[in-house]
């Protein structure tokens, strides 16, 4: 996750430098159908990647929690059987 955040920080700095005109060579590079710069598209994809990773890890954590709960309930059930 830290790599995604680091990637986003670097892209944000490049985007800022592009907007201020320091790195003017990236201003003319556009994506034809989106009418956006390459940096904007990379920031969008990076943000989407972070969101997907967060949701995937959350779902994975919920599954692990449910597995632990099932094991605990099975143990309690086996203790209560005569």
C-alpha positions as CSV (number, residue, x, y, z in Angstrom):
1,X,0.0,0.0,0.0
2,X,2.9,2.4,0.7
3,X,4.1,1.9,-2.9
4,X,0.7,3.1,-4.2
5,X,0.8,6.2,-1.9
6,X,4.4,6.9,-3.0
7,X,3.4,6.6,-6.6
8,X,0.5,9.0,-6.1
9,X,2.8,11.5,-4.4
10,X,5.2,11.5,-7.3
11,X,2.4,11.8,-9.8
12,X,0.9,14.7,-7.9
13,X,4.2,16.5,-7.8
14,X,4.6,16.0,-11.5
15,X,1.1,17.2,-12.1
16,X,1.7,20.3,-10.1
17,X,5.0,21.0,-12.0
18,X,3.1,20.5,-15.2
19,X,0.3,22.9,-14.2
20,X,2.8,25.6,-13.2
21,X,4.6,25.3,-16.5
22,X,7.9,24.0,-15.1
23,X,7.6,20.8,-17.0
24,X,5.9,22.1,-20.2
25,X,6.8,19.1,-22.4
26,X,3.9,17.2,-20.8
27,X,1.2,19.8,-21.6
28,X,1.0,18.9,-25.2
29,X,0.6,15.2,-24.7
30,X,-3.1,14.4,-24.6
31,X,-5.2,11.3,-24.7
32,X,-7.5,11.7,-27.7
33,X,-10.9,10.4,-26.5
34,X,-10.6,11.6,-22.9
35,X,-9.3,15.2,-23.6
36,X,-7.0,14.7,-20.6
37,X,-3.3,14.8,-20.1
38,X,-1.3,11.6,-19.5
39,X,-0.6,12.7,-15.9
40,X,-4.3,13.1,-15.2
41,X,-4.9,9.6,-16.6
42,X,-2.1,8.1,-14.5
43,X,-3.5,9.8,-11.3
44,X,-6.9,8.5,-12.1
45,X,-5.6,4.9,-12.6
46,X,-3.4,5.2,-9.4
47,X,-6.4,6.3,-7.4
48,X,-8.6,3.5,-8.8
49,X,-5.8,1.0,-8.0
50,X,-5.7,2.2,-4.3
51,X,-9.5,2.0,-4.0
52,X,-9.6,-1.5,-5.5
53,X,-6.8,-2.7,-3.3
54,X,-8.5,-1.3,-0.2
55,X,-11.8,-3.0,-1.0
56,X,-10.0,-6.3,-1.8
57,X,-8.1,-6.2,1.5
58,X,-11.3,-5.4,3.4
59,X,-13.2,-8.3,1.8
60,X,-10.2,-10.6,2.5
61,X,-10.2,-9.5,6.2
62,X,-14.0,-10.1,6.4
63,X,-13.5,-13.6,5.1
64,X,-10.7,-14.3,7.6
65,X,-12.9,-13.1,10.4
66,X,-15.8,-15.3,9.3
67,X,-13.5,-18.3,9.1
68,X,-12.3,-17.7,12.7
69,X,-15.9,-17.3,13.8
70,X,-16.9,-20.6,12.1
71,X,-14.0,-22.4,13.8
72,X,-15.0,-21.0,17.2
73,X,-18.6,-22.0,16.8
74,X,-17.7,-25.5,15.7
75,X,-15.5,-25.9,18.8
76,X,-18.3,-24.7,21.0
77,X,-20.7,-27.1,19.2
78,X,-18.3,-30.0,19.6
79,X,-18.0,-29.3,23.4
80,X,-21.7,-29.2,23.9
81,X,-22.3,-32.6,22.2
82,X,-22.7,-35.6,24.6
